[in-house]
Amino acid sequence: MKKKIFIIALALSLTMMSAAGCGSKKVTTVTNEGAQTTIAQKVLPPGVEYTADIGKEFIYENENISITFEEIDQTSKPAQDGRTCMALIFSAVNNSDKAITITMLDDFKVFLDGTEITFDKLFSAVSAATATQLLEGMTRYDATIEKGESIKGFVPFQVYGQDWTTMVVQYKPDAENSNDYIKYEVKKSDIKEIFPN
């Protein structure tokens, strides 16, 4: 009898633990002192791919945001190591009834000829500094937009090598709540050189 009660209790506790973790995943981080912190993160279902063009407004209806990928700028000459700094210029209007957060480091991915540029190669202090200097008066596209507000800003990044044919930019306009993304195809002829000679 005790064994039967134990098995039922075990099954019940496992069911409750799995239900409590449903829809989230746990991420463990280690601090300098060796202590561990566990943080629950949402696991989001696969999203919808939308396609839009540079220079044209796209309305992401799920959150009622108007988004425009205005241009892509080259902010440096190619360096000896092959690195070229660039900046995506985006604007958005929040037509919803709630605040929307844009986090450029989490919301954007860039692919060259089908291969994703890894995070460690995509963003750098150099690309951020050159964009800040050349796009004077413009802020980074990284903010919380309150209802009815708008933003125009840049996303600095870098690519290595000049031998690519097609660049694809993916932007998740509501990365906290959805895996939906907007896909933009960029040709070399779309890139505007703004770096000094």
NUBABA-693580 format. One record per atom (N, C-alpha, C, O, CB): residue number from 1; atom name; y, x, z. Coordinates in steps of 0.1 Angstrom, whole numbers, plus 5000, padded with zeros to 4 digits. Each point is the difference from the previous one (the first is absolute). Glycine has a CB too. Layout:
<nodes>
i at c2 c1 c3
NUM CA Y X Z
...
</nodes>
This chain:
<nodes>
i at c2 c1 c3
1 N 4988 5008 5000
1 CA 5012 4992 5000
1 C 5013 5009 5000
1 O 5009 4997 4993
1 CB 4978 4985 5019
2 N 5013 5028 4997
2 CA 5011 5009 5000
2 C 5003 5007 4987
2 O 5011 5002 4995
2 CB 4984 5002 5029
3 N 4993 5000 4969
3 CA 5001 5006 4987
3 C 5006 4991 4990
3 O 5008 5004 4992
3 CB 4973 5010 5013
4 N 5016 4973 4995
4 CA 5005 4990 4991
4 C 5015 4998 5002
4 O 5008 4999 4991
4 CB 4969 4990 5008
5 N 5027 5010 5014
5 CA 5014 4999 5003
5 C 5008 5012 4996
5 O 5011 4999 4994
5 CB 4983 4986 5026
6 N 5001 5027 4982
6 CA 5006 5012 4995
6 C 5002 5000 4985
6 O 5011 5004 4995
6 CB 4979 5008 5025
7 N 5000 4984 4972
7 CA 5001 5000 4986
7 C 5010 4990 4995
7 O 5008 5003 4991
7 CB 4968 5004 5008
8 N 5025 4981 5007
8 CA 5010 4990 4997
8 C 5014 5005 5003
8 O 5009 4999 4992
8 CB 4974 4983 5012
9 N 5018 5024 5008
9 CA 5014 5006 5004
9 C 5004 5011 4990
9 O 5012 5000 4997
9 CB 4983 4994 5027
10 N 4996 5014 4973
10 CA 5003 5011 4990
10 C 5004 4995 4987
10 O 5010 5004 4994
10 CB 4974 5011 5018
11 N 5008 4975 4983
11 CA 5004 4994 4987
11 C 5013 4993 5000
11 O 5008 5001 4991
11 CB 4968 4996 5004
12 N 5027 4996 5016
12 CA 5013 4993 5002
12 C 5011 5010 5000
12 O 5011 4998 4994
12 CB 4978 4984 5019
13 N 5010 5029 4995
13 CA 5011 5010 5001
13 C 5002 5007 4986
13 O 5011 5003 4997
13 CB 4983 5000 5028
14 N 4995 5000 4968
14 CA 5002 5006 4987
14 C 5007 4991 4990
14 O 5008 5004 4992
14 CB 4971 5009 5012
15 N 5018 4974 4997
15 CA 5007 4990 4991
15 C 5014 5000 5004
15 O 5009 4999 4991
15 CB 4970 4987 5007
16 N 5025 5014 5015
16 CA 5014 4999 5004
16 C 5007 5013 4996
16 O 5012 4999 4996
16 CB 4982 4986 5023
17 N 5000 5026 4982
17 CA 5006 5013 4997
17 C 5003 5000 4985
17 O 5010 5005 4995
17 CB 4979 5007 5024
18 N 5001 4984 4973
18 CA 5002 5001 4985
18 C 5011 4989 4996
18 O 5007 5003 4991
18 CB 4969 5005 5006
19 N 5024 4981 5010
19 CA 5011 4990 4996
19 C 5013 5005 5004
19 O 5010 4998 4993
19 CB 4974 4984 5010
20 N 5017 5025 5008
20 CA 5013 5005 5005
20 C 5005 5011 4990
20 O 5013 5001 4998
20 CB 4982 4995 5026
21 N 4996 5011 4969
21 CA 5005 5011 4991
21 C 5001 4995 4986
21 O 5003 5007 4991
21 CB 4986 5009 5024
22 N 5007 4971 4982
22 CA 5001 4995 4987
22 C 5014 5000 4994
22 O 5009 4996 5007
22 CB 4971 4989 4999
23 N 5021 5020 4982
23 CA 5013 5001 4994
23 C 5008 5012 5004
23 O 5012 5001 4996
23 CB 4988 4974 5003
24 N 4995 5034 5008
24 CA 5007 5012 5004
24 C 4991 5012 5000
24 O 4988 4998 5001
24 CB 5028 4988 5013
25 N 4990 5026 4985
25 CA 4992 5012 5001
25 C 5006 5008 5011
25 O 5012 4999 5002
25 CB 4980 5000 4974
26 N 5001 5010 5030
26 CA 5005 5009 5010
26 C 5002 5014 4994
26 O 4992 5005 4993
26 CB 4997 4981 5026
27 N 5023 5019 4985
27 CA 5003 5014 4995
27 C 5002 5008 5013
27 O 5008 4996 5009
27 CB 5002 4996 4969
28 N 4983 5019 5023
28 CA 5001 5009 5012
28 C 5009 5012 4996
28 O 4997 5007 4990
28 CB 4980 4985 5019
29 N 5033 5011 4999
29 CA 5008 5011 4998
29 C 4998 5010 5012
29 O 4998 4995 5011
29 CB 5019 4992 4975
30 N 4985 5026 5012
30 CA 4999 5009 5011
30 C 5013 5007 5002
30 O 5007 5004 4990
30 CB 4969 5000 5005
31 N 5029 4996 5017
31 CA 5013 5006 5004
31 C 4998 5015 5003
31 O 4988 5005 5001
31 CB 5021 4973 5007
32 N 5002 5029 4994
32 CA 4999 5014 5003
32 C 4992 5003 5013
32 O 4993 5010 5001
32 CB 5029 4993 4988
33 N 4979 4988 5021
33 CA 4993 5002 5012
33 C 4985 4996 4999
33 O 4993 5002 5010
33 CB 5029 4994 5002
34 N 4973 4999 4977
34 CA 4987 4997 4998
34 C 4997 4985 5004
34 O 4988 4996 4999
34 CB 5006 5028 5006
35 N 5016 4969 5000
35 CA 4997 4986 5003
35 C 4999 4992 4987
35 O 5006 5003 4990
35 CB 5007 4999 5032
36 N 4979 4987 4979
36 CA 4999 4992 4988
36 C 5006 4987 5002
36 O 5000 4994 5011
36 CB 4979 5017 4984
37 N 5027 4984 4994
37 CA 5006 4987 5000
37 C 4994 4992 4989
37 O 4999 5005 4988
37 CB 5023 5003 5021
38 N 4974 4980 4993
38 CA 4994 4991 4990
38 C 5010 4989 4997
38 O 5005 4993 5008
38 CB 4971 5012 5000
39 N 5026 4994 4979
39 CA 5010 4990 4995
39 C 4993 4991 4990
39 O 4993 5004 4991
39 CB 5026 5012 5012
40 N 4982 4971 4999
40 CA 4994 4990 4991
40 C 5010 4998 4988
40 O 5012 4998 5002
40 CB 4975 4991 5017
41 N 5007 5011 4969
41 CA 5008 4998 4988
41 C 4993 4988 4992
41 O 4988 4998 5001
41 CB 5020 5026 4998
42 N 5001 4969 4995
42 CA 4995 4989 4991
42 C 4992 5005 4989
42 O 5004 5010 4993
42 CB 5015 4975 5014
43 N 4970 5009 4990
43 CA 4992 5002 4987
43 C 5004 4989 4991
43 O 4997 4989 5002
43 CB 4984 5024 5010
44 N 5025 4991 4977
44 CA 5005 4990 4991
44 C 4990 4998 4988
44 O 4994 5010 4996
44 CB 5030 4995 5010
45 N 4975 4983 4989
45 CA 4991 4998 4988
45 C 5006 5006 4988
45 O 5012 5003 5000
45 CB 4979 4976 5010
46 N 5001 5023 4979
46 CA 5005 5006 4988
46 C 5012 4991 4995
46 O 5000 4988 5002
46 CB 4977 5021 4992
47 N 5033 4998 5000
47 CA 5012 4993 4995
47 C 4999 4997 4986
47 O 4991 5002 4993
47 CB 5022 5009 5024
48 N 4998 4983 4978
48 CA 5002 4996 4986
48 C 5009 5011 4994
48 O 5010 5004 5005
48 CB 4988 4971 5000
49 N 4998 5029 4982
49 CA 5009 5009 4993
49 C 5009 4992 4991
49 O 4996 4991 4992
49 CB 4986 5026 5008
50 N 5031 4986 5001
50 CA 5011 4994 4992
50 C 5005 5011 4991
50 O 4999 5012 5004
50 CB 5007 4970 5013
51 N 4998 5015 4971
51 CA 5006 5010 4991
51 C 5015 4996 4998
51 O 5003 4989 4997
51 CB 4974 5016 4992
52 N 5031 5006 5011
52 CA 5014 4997 4997
52 C 5006 5012 4992
52 O 4993 5011 4999
52 CB 5009 4976 5023
53 N 5010 5012 4973
53 CA 5006 5010 4992
53 C 5012 5006 5007
53 O 5007 4994 5008
53 CB 4985 4994 4971
54 N 5010 5025 5018
54 CA 5012 5007 5005
54 C 5012 4992 4995
54 O 5001 4997 4988
54 CB 4987 5026 5013
55 N 5022 4975 5008
55 CA 5013 4994 4996
55 C 5000 4985 5000
55 O 5010 4993 4998
55 CB 4994 5026 4988
56 N 4984 4975 5017
56 CA 4999 4985 5000
56 C 4997 4995 5014
56 O 4991 5006 5007
56 CB 5002 4994 4968
57 N 5013 4989 5029
57 CA 4998 4994 5013
57 C 4986 4994 5000
57 O 4995 4994 4991
57 CB 5030 5002 5012
58 N 4968 5006 5009
58 CA 4987 4994 5002
58 C 5002 4992 5013
58 O 5004 5006 5010
58 CB 4983 5013 4978
59 N 5008 4969 5012
59 CA 5001 4992 5013
59 C 4986 4999 5006
59 O 4991 4994 4994
59 CB 5029 4993 4997
60 N 4979 5019 5020
60 CA 4987 5000 5008
60 C 5000 4987 5008
60 O 5006 4999 5010
60 CB 4992 5026 4991
61 N 4996 4965 4994
61 CA 5001 4986 5005
61 C 4994 4998 5014
61 O 5004 4992 5007
61 CB 4996 5000 4970
62 N 4990 5016 5026
62 CA 4994 4999 5013
62 C 5009 5002 5012
62 O 4999 4994 5010
62 CB 4980 5014 4980
63 N 5031 5001 5008
63 CA 5010 5002 5010
63 C 5014 4997 4995
63 O 5010 5002 5007
63 CB 4976 5016 5002
64 N 5016 4977 4979
64 CA 5012 4996 4994
64 C 5010 5012 5000
64 O 5011 4999 5005
64 CB 4986 4977 5003
65 N 4999 5035 4986
65 CA 5008 5012 4999
65 C 5002 5003 4985
65 O 4991 4999 4992
65 CB 5000 5010 5030
66 N 5022 4993 4975
66 CA 5003 5005 4986
66 C 5000 5015 5000
66 O 5008 5006 5008
66 CB 5006 4972 4987
67 N 4978 5028 4996
67 CA 4999 5014 5000
67 C 5003 5006 4986
67 O 4995 4994 4990
67 CB 4988 5005 5029
68 N 5025 5011 4980
68 CA 5002 5007 4988
68 C 4998 5015 5001
68 O 5006 5006 5008
68 CB 5011 4976 4986
69 N 4974 5023 4998
69 CA 4999 5015 4998
69 C 5010 5004 4990
69 O 4998 4998 4988
69 CB 4977 5002 5018
70 N 5036 5004 4999
70 CA 5012 5002 4991
70 C 4999 5012 4991
70 O 5003 5000 4988
70 CB 5010 4990 5029
71 N 4982 5022 4988
71 CA 4999 5012 4992
71 C 4992 5010 5007
71 O 4997 4999 5012
71 CB 5025 4996 4977
72 N 4974 5015 5004
72 CA 4993 5012 5006
72 C 5008 5012 4995
72 O 5003 5002 4989
72 CB 4974 4987 5011
73 N 5027 5019 5010
73 CA 5008 5012 4998
73 C 4993 5013 5003
73 O 4992 5001 5009
73 CB 5028 4985 4996
74 N 4982 5024 4986
74 CA 4995 5013 5003
74 C 5011 5008 5007
74 O 5011 5001 4995
74 CB 4973 4999 4985
75 N 5013 5004 5032
75 CA 5011 5006 5009
75 C 5000 5015 5000
75 O 5008 5006 5007
75 CB 4991 4973 5007
76 N 4991 5027 4980
76 CA 4999 5015 4999
76 C 4994 5005 4987
76 O 4993 4992 4994
76 CB 5006 5009 5031
77 N 5004 5011 4972
77 CA 4993 5006 4989
77 C 4986 5004 5005
77 O 4998 5001 5012
77 CB 5023 5008 4977
78 N 4969 4992 5002
78 CA 4987 5004 5005
78 C 5000 5014 5007
78 O 5006 5009 4994
78 CB 4983 4978 4987
79 N 5005 5014 5030
79 CA 5000 5013 5008
79 C 4989 5009 4995
79 O 4992 4995 4992
79 CB 5018 4994 5028
80 N 4990 5023 4984
80 CA 4990 5010 4996
80 C 4985 4995 5003
80 O 4991 5003 4993
80 CB 5026 5015 5010
81 N 4982 4975 5008
81 CA 4987 4995 5004
81 C 4996 4987 4993
81 O 4990 4994 5002
81 CB 5013 5016 5020
82 N 5006 4985 4968
82 CA 4997 4988 4992
82 C 5006 4988 5006
82 O 4998 4989 4994
82 CB 4982 5022 4999
83 N 5025 4989 5019
83 CA 5005 4988 5007
83 C 5013 4996 4994
83 O 5010 5008 4997
83 CB 4980 4999 5024
84 N 5011 4980 4976
84 CA 5013 4993 4995
84 C 5003 4989 5010
84 O 4991 4991 5003
84 CB 5004 5015 4973
85 N 5017 4994 5029
85 CA 5004 4989 5009
85 C 5006 4988 4992
85 O 5007 5002 4990
85 CB 4998 5016 5028
86 N 4992 4971 4987
86 CA 5004 4987 4994
86 C 5004 4990 5010
86 O 4998 5002 5012
86 CB 4987 5003 4969
87 N 5021 4984 5015
87 CA 5003 4989 5009
87 C 4999 4987 4992
87 O 5005 4998 4989
87 CB 5011 5017 5024
88 N 4977 4975 4994
88 CA 5000 4986 4995
88 C 5012 4993 5006
88 O 5002 5001 5012
88 CB 4972 5000 4986
89 N 5033 4991 4994
89 CA 5011 4993 5005
89 C 4996 4985 4999
89 O 4997 4994 4990
89 CB 5020 5023 5002
90 N 4982 4977 5020
90 CA 4996 4986 5001
90 C 5011 4992 5007
90 O 5008 5005 5008
90 CB 4968 5002 4993
91 N 5025 4980 4996
91 CA 5009 4991 5007
91 C 4992 4987 5003
91 O 4990 4997 4993
91 CB 5031 5012 4996
92 N 4982 4985 5022
92 CA 4993 4988 5004
92 C 5010 4990 5007
92 O 5009 5004 5007
92 CB 4969 5009 4996
93 N 5019 4974 4995
93 CA 5008 4990 5007
93 C 4990 4991 5008
93 O 4990 4995 4994
93 CB 5028 5005 4988
94 N 4984 4999 5031
94 CA 4991 4992 5008
94 C 5005 4985 5000
94 O 5009 4997 5007
94 CB 4986 5023 5008
95 N 4998 4972 4977
95 CA 5004 4986 4999
95 C 4991 4991 5010
95 O 5001 4988 4999
95 CB 5006 5016 4977
96 N 4985 5003 5033
96 CA 4992 4992 5009
96 C 5007 4997 5012
96 O 5012 5002 5002
96 CB 4968 5010 4989
97 N 5013 4982 5019
97 CA 5006 4996 5012
97 C 4997 5009 5012
97 O 5001 4996 5011
97 CB 4998 4980 4981
98 N 4996 5036 5004
98 CA 4996 5010 5011
98 C 5003 5014 4995
98 O 5002 5002 4988
98 CB 4980 4982 5021
99 N 5019 5025 5001
99 CA 5002 5014 4996
99 C 4988 5006 4993
99 O 4989 4997 5003
99 CB 5027 5005 5017
100 N 4987 5008 4971
100 CA 4989 5007 4993
100 C 5002 5015 5002
100 O 5011 5005 4998
100 CB 4987 4976 4985
101 N 4991 5026 5020
101 CA 5001 5014 5002
101 C 4995 5008 4988
101 O 4989 4997 4995
101 CB 5009 4999 5030
102 N 5010 5013 4971
102 CA 4996 5009 4989
102 C 4998 5014 5006
102 O 5009 5006 5007
102 CB 5004 4981 4975
103 N 4975 5019 5016
103 CA 4997 5013 5005
103 C 4996 5008 4988
103 O 4988 4999 4996
103 CB 5005 4993 5027
104 N 5016 5016 4972
104 CA 4997 5007 4987
104 C 4987 5009 5001
104 O 4994 5002 4989
104 CB 5030 4997 5006
105 N 4973 5007 5016
105 CA 4989 5009 5001
105 C 4986 4992 4999
105 O 4990 5006 4996
105 CB 5024 5010 5017
106 N 4987 4971 4991
106 CA 4988 4992 5000
106 C 4999 4990 4988
106 O 4989 4997 4996
106 CB 5011 5005 5029
107 N 5011 4995 4970
107 CA 5000 4989 4990
107 C 4998 5005 4985
107 O 4998 4992 4991
107 CB 5017 4996 5025
108 N 4986 5025 4982
108 CA 5000 5005 4986
108 C 4988 5010 4998
108 O 4997 5007 5008
108 CB 5028 4990 4991
109 N 4970 5002 4988
109 CA 4990 5009 4995
109 C 5004 5004 4986
109 O 5006 4992 4993
109 CB 4975 4998 5022
110 N 5016 5022 4981
110 CA 5003 5005 4987
110 C 4988 5006 4994
110 O 4993 5008 5007
110 CB 5031 4996 4999
111 N 4973 4993 4982
111 CA 4988 5005 4992
111 C 5005 5007 4988
111 O 5009 4995 4993
111 CB 4976 4987 5016
112 N 5009 5029 4987
112 CA 5002 5007 4988
112 C 4987 5000 4992
112 O 4990 5005 5004
112 CB 5028 5010 5006
113 N 4983 4979 4978
113 CA 4988 4998 4991
113 C 4988 4995 5008
113 O 4989 5005 4999
113 CB 5020 5014 4987
114 N 4993 4972 5023
114 CA 4989 4993 5007
114 C 4996 5007 5013
114 O 4992 4994 5008
114 CB 5000 4999 4971
115 N 5014 5018 5025
115 CA 4996 5007 5012
115 C 5012 4999 5010
115 O 5011 5003 4997
115 CB 4974 5013 4990
116 N 5011 4979 5025
116 CA 5011 4998 5010
116 C 5005 5014 5005
116 O 4992 5009 5003
116 CB 4997 4969 5004
117 N 5024 5023 4995
117 CA 5006 5012 5006
117 C 4998 4998 5015
117 O 5005 4990 5006
117 CB 5012 5014 4975
118 N 4976 5005 5026
118 CA 4997 4998 5014
118 C 5013 5001 5008
118 O 5010 5006 4996
118 CB 4967 5004 5000
119 N 5022 4984 5015
119 CA 5012 4998 5009
119 C 5006 5014 5003
119 O 5013 5001 5000
119 CB 4978 4978 5010
120 N 5001 5031 4993
120 CA 5005 5013 5003
120 C 5008 5007 4989
120 O 5008 5009 5002
120 CB 4973 4993 5014
121 N 5016 4994 4972
121 CA 5007 5006 4988
121 C 5011 4991 4995
121 O 5009 5005 4993
121 CB 4970 5006 5001
122 N 5021 4976 5010
122 CA 5009 4991 4994
122 C 5014 5001 5007
122 O 5010 5000 4993
122 CB 4971 4985 5002
123 N 5019 5015 5018
123 CA 5013 5001 5007
123 C 5003 5013 5006
123 O 4991 5007 5005
123 CB 5006 4969 5000
124 N 5016 5029 4994
124 CA 5003 5013 5006
124 C 5015 4999 5005
124 O 5008 4992 4995
124 CB 4974 5020 4991
125 N 5021 4998 5022
125 CA 5014 5001 5005
125 C 5009 5004 4988
125 O 5012 4996 4999
125 CB 4980 5011 5024
126 N 5002 5001 4968
126 CA 5008 5005 4988
126 C 5004 4988 4991
126 O 5011 4999 4996
126 CB 4977 5023 5005
127 N 5002 4969 4996
127 CA 5003 4989 4992
127 C 5010 4990 5006
127 O 5009 4995 4994
127 CB 4969 5007 4996
128 N 5021 4997 5024
128 CA 5010 4991 5007
128 C 5014 5006 5000
128 O 5009 4993 4998
128 CB 4972 4999 5017
129 N 5019 5021 4987
129 CA 5014 5007 5000
129 C 5006 5000 4986
129 O 5012 4997 5000
129 CB 4980 5018 5018
130 N 5001 4987 4971
130 CA 5006 5000 4987
130 C 5005 4986 4997
130 O 5011 4998 4994
130 CB 4975 5021 4999
131 N 5006 4971 5010
131 CA 5004 4986 4997
131 C 5012 4996 5008
131 O 5010 4994 4995
131 CB 4967 5000 5000
132 N 5024 5010 5018
132 CA 5011 4997 5009
132 C 5013 5006 4994
132 O 5010 4994 5000
132 CB 4974 5004 5020
133 N 5015 5014 4976
133 CA 5011 5007 4994
133 C 5005 4994 4987
133 O 5012 4999 4999
133 CB 4980 5022 5013
134 N 4999 4976 4979
134 CA 5004 4996 4987
134 C 5003 4985 4999
134 O 5008 4995 4992
134 CB 4979 5023 4999
135 N 5007 4974 5018
135 CA 5003 4985 5000
135 C 5009 4997 5011
135 O 4997 4992 5009
135 CB 4980 5004 4981
136 N 5035 5010 5010
136 CA 5010 4999 5011
136 C 5003 4986 5002
136 O 5003 4992 4991
136 CB 5006 5030 5003
137 N 4992 4974 5019
137 CA 5004 4987 5003
137 C 4988 4990 5000
137 O 5002 4988 5005
137 CB 5020 5017 4986
138 N 4966 4999 5005
138 CA 4989 4991 4999
138 C 4991 5004 5012
138 O 4998 5011 5003
138 CB 5004 4985 4972
139 N 4992 4994 5031
139 CA 4990 5003 5011
139 C 4986 4999 4995
139 O 4997 4996 4989
139 CB 5019 4995 5028
140 N 4975 5013 4992
140 CA 4986 4999 4996
140 C 4996 4986 5000
140 O 5006 4992 5008
140 CB 4989 5031 5002
141 N 4995 4973 4982
141 CA 4995 4987 4999
141 C 4990 4998 5011
141 O 4988 5000 4998
141 CB 5015 4999 4977
142 N 5002 5000 5038
142 CA 4992 5000 5012
142 C 5008 4993 5011
142 O 5008 5006 5006
142 CB 4981 5016 4987
143 N 5008 4965 5009
143 CA 5008 4993 5009
143 C 4994 4986 5003
143 O 4990 4996 4994
143 CB 5031 5016 4998
144 N 4985 4981 5018
144 CA 4996 4986 5002
144 C 5012 4992 4994
144 O 5011 5002 5004
144 CB 4975 5003 5018
145 N 5010 4986 4969
145 CA 5010 4992 4994
145 C 4999 4986 5006
145 O 4990 4993 5000
145 CB 5008 5020 4978
146 N 5013 4983 5028
146 CA 5001 4987 5007
146 C 5001 4989 4989
146 O 5003 5003 4988
146 CB 5008 5007 5032
147 N 4986 4978 4983
147 CA 5001 4989 4990
147 C 5014 5000 4994
147 O 5010 5000 5007
147 CB 4972 4986 5006
148 N 5018 5012 4974
148 CA 5012 4999 4993
148 C 5007 5014 4996
148 O 5010 5000 4993
148 CB 4993 4978 5018
149 N 4991 5033 4995
149 CA 5006 5013 4997
149 C 4993 5007 4988
149 O 4990 4996 4996
149 CB 5015 5006 5029
150 N 5002 5008 4971
150 CA 4994 5008 4988
150 C 5001 5015 5003
150 O 5007 5004 5010
150 CB 5000 4978 4974
151 N 4986 5026 5008
151 CA 5000 5014 5002
151 C 4998 5006 4986
151 O 4994 4995 4991
151 CB 4996 5004 5032
152 N 5016 5013 4975
152 CA 4998 5008 4989
152 C 4998 5014 5005
152 O 5009 5005 5007
152 CB 5005 4980 4977
153 N 4976 5022 5012
153 CA 4997 5013 5005
153 C 4990 5008 4992
153 O 4995 4995 4990
153 CB 5010 4996 5032
154 N 4993 5021 4982
154 CA 4991 5009 4993
154 C 4988 5004 5008
154 O 5000 5000 5012
154 CB 5020 5009 4976
155 N 4969 4993 5004
155 CA 4988 5005 5006
155 C 4997 5014 4994
155 O 4997 5001 4988
155 CB 4993 4976 5015
156 N 5013 5034 5005
156 CA 4998 5013 4994
156 C 4985 5004 5000
156 O 4992 4996 5009
156 CB 5031 5011 5000
157 N 4973 5000 4981
157 CA 4986 5005 4999
157 C 5000 5012 4990
157 O 5010 5003 4994
157 CB 4981 4973 5011
158 N 4997 5030 4993
158 CA 4999 5011 4992
158 C 4987 4999 4992
158 O 4990 4994 5005
158 CB 5024 5020 5010
159 N 4986 4992 4973
159 CA 4988 5002 4992
159 C 4998 5014 4997
159 O 5009 5008 5000
159 CB 4994 4969 4990
160 N 4984 5027 5008
160 CA 4997 5014 4996
160 C 4995 5000 4986
160 O 4991 4992 4996
160 CB 5003 5014 5027
161 N 5012 5002 4968
161 CA 4996 5001 4986
161 C 5008 4990 4991
161 O 5005 4990 5005
161 CB 4972 5017 5003
162 N 5023 4997 4980
162 CA 5008 4992 4990
162 C 4991 4994 4989
162 O 5005 4994 4991
162 CB 5014 5021 5013
163 N 4968 4987 4997
163 CA 4991 4997 4989
163 C 4994 4985 5002
163 O 4990 4997 4993
163 CB 5004 5028 5005
164 N 5012 4967 5010
164 CA 4995 4986 5001
164 C 5006 4992 4989
164 O 5010 5003 4994
164 CB 4988 4999 5031
165 N 4995 4986 4972
165 CA 5004 4991 4990
165 C 5006 4987 5006
165 O 5011 4995 4996
165 CB 4972 5015 4988
166 N 5009 4985 5025
166 CA 5004 4987 5006
166 C 5001 5001 5016
166 O 4991 5005 5006
166 CB 4999 4983 4975
167 N 5021 5007 5024
167 CA 5002 4999 5014
167 C 4999 4985 5004
167 O 5006 4992 4993
167 CB 5009 5030 5008
168 N 4978 4975 5010
168 CA 5000 4986 5005
168 C 5005 5001 5014
168 O 4996 5008 5008
168 CB 4984 4986 4977
169 N 5029 4997 5018
169 CA 5006 4998 5013
169 C 4995 4987 5006
169 O 5001 4989 4993
169 CB 5020 5024 5001
170 N 4973 4987 5017
170 CA 4995 4988 5007
170 C 5009 4998 5012
170 O 5002 5009 5008
170 CB 4974 4993 4984
171 N 5029 4986 5010
171 CA 5009 4996 5011
171 C 4995 4988 5007
171 O 4998 4989 4994
171 CB 5022 5021 4994
172 N 4977 4991 5025
172 CA 4995 4989 5008
172 C 5012 4994 5007
172 O 5006 5006 5009
172 CB 4971 5004 4995
173 N 5028 4978 4991
173 CA 5013 4995 5006
173 C 4998 4994 5014
173 O 5010 4997 5007
173 CB 4997 4998 4970
174 N 4980 5003 5028
174 CA 4998 4994 5013
174 C 4988 5007 5006
174 O 4990 4994 5004
174 CB 5020 4984 4989
175 N 4990 5035 5008
175 CA 4989 5009 5003
175 C 4994 4996 5014
175 O 4989 5003 5003
175 CB 5020 5015 4983
176 N 5000 4977 5023
176 CA 4995 4997 5014
176 C 4990 4988 5000
176 O 4991 4999 5008
176 CB 5031 5010 5001
177 N 4980 4982 4981
177 CA 4992 4988 5000
177 C 4991 4998 4988
177 O 4992 4990 5000
177 CB 5026 5000 5013
178 N 4984 5018 4977
178 CA 4992 4997 4987
178 C 4998 5013 4992
178 O 5008 5010 5001
178 CB 5002 4967 4998
179 N 4979 5023 4994
179 CA 4997 5012 4991
179 C 5005 4997 4986
179 O 4997 5007 4991
179 CB 4983 4999 5023
180 N 5027 4983 4984
180 CA 5006 4997 4987
180 C 5009 5012 4996
180 O 5007 5006 5008
180 CB 4992 4969 4996
181 N 5001 5028 4983
181 CA 5009 5011 4995
181 C 5006 4997 4987
181 O 4993 4993 4992
181 CB 4994 5024 5022
182 N 5024 4989 4983
182 CA 5006 4999 4987
182 C 4998 5013 4993
182 O 5002 5011 5005
182 CB 5016 4973 5003
183 N 4977 5015 4979
183 CA 4997 5012 4992
183 C 5010 5002 4990
183 O 5004 4991 4992
183 CB 4972 5006 5012
184 N 5030 5015 4995
184 CA 5010 5004 4990
184 C 4994 5012 4992
184 O 4996 5010 5006
184 CB 5024 4981 5008
185 N 4981 5008 4973
185 CA 4996 5012 4992
185 C 5013 5007 4996
185 O 5009 4994 4995
185 CB 4970 4994 4996
186 N 5020 5025 5011
186 CA 5012 5009 4997
186 C 4996 5010 4989
186 O 4990 5006 5001
186 CB 5019 4991 5022
187 N 5000 5003 4966
187 CA 4998 5010 4990
187 C 5010 5012 5002
187 O 5010 4998 5007
187 CB 4982 4984 4977
188 N 5005 5029 5011
188 CA 5010 5011 5002
188 C 5013 4997 4995
188 O 5010 5005 5005
188 CB 4971 5011 4993
189 N 5020 4976 4991
189 CA 5013 4996 4995
189 C 5008 4991 5009
189 O 5012 4998 4998
189 CB 4978 5004 4979
190 N 5004 4992 5033
190 CA 5006 4992 5010
190 C 5008 5008 5011
190 O 5009 4995 5007
190 CB 4973 4987 4989
191 N 5014 5031 5005
191 CA 5006 5008 5011
191 C 5014 5005 4996
191 O 5002 5006 4989
191 CB 4974 5001 5017
192 N 5033 4991 5003
192 CA 5014 5004 4998
192 C 5002 5014 5007
192 O 4999 5000 5012
192 CB 5009 4975 4985
193 N 4996 5035 4996
193 CA 5003 5013 5006
193 C 5014 5000 5006
193 O 5010 4998 4993
193 CB 4975 5014 4991
194 N 5016 4989 5030
194 CA 5013 5000 5006
194 C 5003 5014 5008
194 O 5010 5001 5006
194 CB 4988 4974 4996
195 N 4992 5034 4996
195 CA 5002 5013 5007
195 C 5011 5008 4993
195 O 5002 4999 4988
195 CB 4974 5000 5020
196 N 5031 5009 5000
196 CA 5010 5009 4994
196 C 4994 5011 4992
196 O 4989 5005 5003
196 CB 5026 4990 5015
197 N 4992 5009 4971
197 CA 4995 5011 4991
197 C 5001 5014 5007
197 O 4996 5010 4994
197 CB 5010 4976 4986
</nodes>
